[in-house]
């Protein structure tokens, strides 16, 4: 029997991983796929954003980065997927934005996994605008050029790029041709020889490019260097990073909520904001997405009868003070 191909999608917080997965799942070629979503923190947002876009089964893990909980969380979940009466034709894994891809890929060398699956390819997304403008510099570099920095989060970005078979320079619509060239040139210094780099926007890349890479990554780990090859310590890459959940009721004016979140982002070290709001009088859920200093919203679907209509936003960052609230 042929092995089930697994595609690992990685990249820093807010790079566009969930949007990319949505694009894949809405394509005809996604029939028969299963999706495993890993989030940092106890509240899953991305799984909810995916589960209603198609009929593909979505499994959500919110117990921390998979690279740190491979044996406790990932392997039992993979066994569950593989032992279904009709196993998936392929599997997409969306990692946490704080996850190291290599320890996850190493799990596919385990005896009961390697005989039935193979890692088809590792796709790393980067946010082109933030990488260029330095809006994420306080997280990656503290103002020092990436190539000269040596912090855990800078090493995380380096490891995500070094493990990639395909790098997607996302949000390229915000870049000039010259800026795209500048970033692509730099990215080529960070990836393995032969790794491809594709500019895109909103994760819009033909599915034929993303799936079917046939790289057998688990057999090629020696060519994918990591800062954590000697030993893997969870604190190395998510030290002091925390996920804070803010919950409230119905809101009458969404712009006031966005203003409140913007103030939090401007005054605290918040990498990522995501969630949804219950807007009074609206039958649709208002999705909130924040990356760097940018916040945007959109209505995605009607509220379902069995789910509580509430406003819930997850903030991911460091040194987030106690007592923050939405005020609604």
C-alpha positions in Angstrom: 0.0 0.0 0.0 1.2 3.5 -0.8 1.9 5.8 2.1 -0.4 8.7 2.9 1.2 12.1 2.1 1.4 14.6 4.9 2.0 18.3 4.2 3.4 20.4 7.1 2.5 24.1 6.9 4.5 26.3 9.2 5.4 30.0 9.7 5.4 32.6 12.4 2.3 34.0 14.0 0.1 35.8 11.5 2.0 34.8 8.4 -1.3 33.5 6.8 -1.2 29.7 7.5 -5.0 29.4 8.2 -5.8 31.4 5.1 -3.6 29.1 3.0 -5.3 26.0 4.4 -8.7 27.5 3.6 -7.6 28.0 0.0 -6.5 24.4 -0.2 -9.7 23.0 1.3 -11.9 24.9 -1.1 -10.2 23.4 -4.1 -11.5 20.2 -5.7 -8.2 18.4 -5.1 -8.8 18.6 -1.3 -11.4 15.8 -1.4 -10.4 13.1 1.0 -7.9 15.2 3.0 -7.8 15.6 6.8 -6.6 18.6 8.6 -4.7 18.8 11.9 -4.5 22.3 13.4 -2.2 23.1 16.4 -2.7 26.3 18.3 -0.7 28.0 21.0 -3.0 28.4 24.0 -6.1 26.7 25.3 -8.6 28.3 23.0 -8.7 27.3 19.4 -9.6 29.9 16.9 -8.2 28.6 13.6 -10.0 25.3 13.7 -13.3 27.1 14.0 -12.4 29.3 11.0 -11.7 26.2 8.9 -14.4 23.8 9.9 -17.2 25.5 8.1 -15.4 26.2 4.8 -15.8 22.6 3.5 -16.6 19.1 4.5 -13.0 18.2 5.4 -12.6 16.8 8.9 -10.5 19.2 11.1 -8.8 17.9 14.3 -7.7 20.6 16.7 -4.9 20.4 19.3 -4.6 23.3 21.7 -2.2 21.8 24.3 0.9 23.7 23.2 3.3 23.4 20.3 3.2 20.0 18.7 7.0 20.0 18.5 7.0 20.0 22.3 4.2 17.5 22.8 4.8 15.0 20.0 4.5 11.8 22.1 1.6 13.0 24.2 -0.6 14.7 21.6 0.6 14.2 18.0 1.2 10.5 17.8 -2.1 9.5 19.3 -3.9 11.9 17.0 -2.1 10.5 14.0 -3.0 6.9 15.0 -6.6 8.0 15.4 -6.7 9.4 11.8 -4.9 6.4 10.3 -7.2 3.9 12.0 -10.4 5.4 10.7 -12.5 3.0 8.6 -11.6 5.1 5.6 -8.2 6.7 6.2 -7.6 10.1 4.7 -6.1 10.4 1.2 -3.7 13.0 2.6 -3.2 15.1 5.7 -2.5 18.8 6.2 -0.8 19.9 9.5 -1.0 23.5 10.4 1.5 24.1 13.1 1.4 26.7 15.8 3.3 29.9 14.8 5.7 29.1 17.6 6.4 25.6 16.5 9.7 24.1 15.3 9.0 22.0 12.2 11.9 19.6 12.4 11.0 17.8 15.7 7.5 17.3 14.2 8.9 15.8 11.0 11.2 13.5 13.1 8.0 12.0 14.6 7.3 10.4 11.2 10.3 8.1 11.7 8.4 6.4 14.5 7.8 2.7 13.5 4.0 2.7 13.5 3.8 6.1 11.7 6.6 5.7 9.0 5.1 2.6 7.5 1.8 4.4 6.7 2.8 8.0 6.1 5.4 10.2 4.5 6.0 13.9 4.8 5.3 15.1 1.3 6.7 18.6 1.9 7.2 21.4 4.4 5.7 24.8 3.4 6.9 27.9 5.3 4.9 31.1 5.1 6.5 34.5 5.8 4.7 37.9 6.1 6.5 39.9 3.5 5.3 43.3 4.7 6.2 42.7 8.3 9.5 41.2 7.4 10.4 44.2 5.3 9.1 47.1 7.4 10.3 45.7 10.7 6.9 45.8 12.3 7.9 42.4 13.7 11.4 43.5 14.5 10.7 43.7 18.2 9.8 40.0 18.2 12.5 38.8 15.8 15.3 41.2 16.2 14.8 44.0 18.7 16.0 46.4 16.0 19.1 44.3 14.9 19.1 42.8 11.4 17.8 39.3 11.3 21.1 37.9 10.0 23.0 39.3 12.9 20.6 38.3 15.7 20.7 35.4 18.1 17.4 35.3 20.1 15.1 32.3 20.5 12.4 33.8 18.2 15.0 34.7 15.5 16.2 31.2 15.7 12.6 30.0 15.3 12.2 31.9 12.1 15.6 30.5 10.9 14.6 26.9 11.7 11.2 27.3 9.9 13.0 28.5 6.8 15.8 25.9 6.9 13.3 23.1 7.1 11.2 24.3 4.1 10.8 22.8 0.7 8.7 25.7 -0.4 8.6 29.2 1.0 5.6 31.4 0.3 6.3 35.1 0.5 2.8 36.0 1.5 1.1 39.4 1.4 3.2 40.3 -1.7 0.5 42.7 -2.8 1.8 45.1 -0.2 5.3 45.1 -1.7 6.8 46.8 -4.7 8.7 44.7 -7.3 11.9 46.0 -5.9 10.9 45.0 -2.3 9.9 41.6 -3.4 13.3 41.1 -5.1 15.0 42.3 -1.9 13.2 39.8 0.3 13.5 36.9 -2.1 17.3 37.5 -2.3 17.5 37.5 1.5 15.3 34.4 1.8 17.5 32.5 -0.6 20.4 32.9 1.9 18.2 31.3 4.6 16.8 28.2 2.8 18.3 24.9 1.7 19.6 24.7 -1.9 16.7 23.8 -4.2 14.0 25.2 -2.0 11.6 27.3 -4.0 10.3 30.8 -3.0 7.0 32.0 -4.4 5.4 35.4 -3.8 1.7 35.3 -3.2 -1.2 37.1 -1.6 -3.9 35.6 0.7 -2.2 32.2 0.3 -3.4 32.0 -3.3 -1.1 29.3 -4.8 -2.2 26.5 -7.1 -2.9 23.4 -5.1 -0.8 21.4 -7.6 2.2 23.3 -6.4 1.5 22.8 -2.7 0.6 19.1 -2.7 2.4 16.2 -4.4 5.9 17.4 -3.8 7.0 13.9 -3.0 10.0 15.1 -0.9 10.0 12.3 1.7 11.2 14.9 4.2 11.6 12.4 7.1 14.4 10.7 5.2 16.2 14.0 4.5 16.4 15.5 8.0 20.2 15.8 7.9 20.0 18.4 5.2 17.6 20.5 7.3 19.8 22.1 10.0 18.2 23.4 13.2 19.5 25.4 16.1 17.9 22.7 18.3 19.5 19.6 16.8 21.4 18.7 20.0 18.4 18.9 22.3 14.9 20.3 22.1 13.7 22.5 24.9 10.2 24.0 24.8 11.5 27.2 26.5 14.0 27.8 23.7 11.4 29.1 21.4 8.3 30.1 23.4 10.0 31.4 26.5 7.6 33.7 28.3 5.2 33.7 25.4 1.6 33.6 26.7 -1.9 33.3 25.3 -4.5 35.5 27.0 -8.2 35.1 26.3 -10.4 38.1 26.5 -14.2 37.4 26.6 -17.2 39.7 26.5 -20.8 39.8 25.5 -22.6 41.5 22.6 -21.1 44.8 21.3 -23.0 47.6 19.7 -20.1 49.4 18.1 -17.3 47.1 16.6 -15.1 50.1 16.0 -14.8 50.7 19.7 -13.7 47.1 20.2 -11.0 47.5 17.4 -9.9 50.8 19.0 -9.5 49.0 22.4 -7.5 46.2 20.8 -5.3 48.6 18.9 -4.5 50.4 22.2 -3.4 47.1 23.7 -1.2 46.2 20.7 0.4 49.6 20.7 1.2 49.5 24.4 2.1 45.8 25.0 4.3 43.2 23.3 1.4 41.5 21.5 2.4 39.4 18.4 -1.0 38.2 17.3 -4.7 38.9 18.0 -7.4 36.7 16.7 -11.0 35.8 17.5 -14.5 37.0 16.9 -17.1 39.3 18.1 -20.9 39.1 18.7 -22.2 42.3 17.1 -25.6 43.3 18.4 -28.3 42.9 15.8 -26.0 41.0 13.4 -26.7 37.4 12.5 -23.1 36.9 11.3 -19.9 36.4 13.4 -17.4 39.2 13.1 -13.9 37.7 12.7 -11.0 39.7 14.1 -7.4 39.2 12.8 -4.4 41.2 14.0 -0.7 40.9 12.9 1.9 43.3 14.1 0.2 46.6 14.4 -2.5 45.8 11.8 -6.0 44.8 12.6 -8.8 43.9 10.2 -12.2 42.4 10.5 -14.8 40.5 8.3 -18.0 38.7 8.8 -17.6 35.0 8.0 -20.8 33.0 8.8 -24.0 33.0 10.8 -23.9 32.1 14.4 -24.8 28.4 15.0 -27.7 27.5 17.2 -25.5 25.3 19.6 -22.7 27.8 20.0 -22.7 30.6 22.6 -22.9 34.1 21.0 -20.0 35.9 22.7 -17.1 38.0 21.9 -13.8 36.2 22.3 -10.3 37.4 21.4 -7.0 35.6 22.0 -3.8 37.7 22.4 -0.5 36.0 21.9 2.7 37.8 23.1 5.0 38.3 26.0 4.8 40.3 29.3 1.1 40.8 28.8 -0.1 42.4 32.1 -2.9 40.9 34.2 -6.2 42.6 34.2 -6.6 43.4 30.5 -10.2 43.3 29.4 -12.4 44.2 26.5 -14.5 46.5 28.5 -17.8 45.3 27.0 
